[in-house]
Amino acid sequence: MSIALVAALALSSVTRANESNAVDSPKVEFKYIGKVQNQPLFLLNVNNQEGDEYTIRFRDKSGYTFYSNVVKGNFNQRYVVNIDEMEGNTVLVEVYSRKTKKAETFTIKRNQTFLDETVVAKID
């Protein structure tokens, strides 16, 4: 299974270590932020004040890694995942800290629902 993962047209940025971040902000944040060309767009923020090295992996449930990257410093990256090729599979996003040897894992799941609704309204 091939899943296309595209960094959305230079939408990435690196934040300098001396820029202020809230003390209580999460170290790793991964969230859905919208759509680009009818494909879901996700944002990964890594708040890395200690200069830790993180490995970012996108893989399917069977363990196939289709994207991997190593980053240092604060990191912000947007990702577009081609959901047409997911075929109902779940994508796991793993952010592994080399310093703590722990990973934070997020899932991307495609859920489709079809709504068949009948409405009765009185005409005045």
Helices and strands as residue ranges (DSSP letters): E 5-7, E 13-15, E 28-36, E 39-46, E 53-60, E 65-72, E 74-81, G 83-85, E 90-97, E 103-109
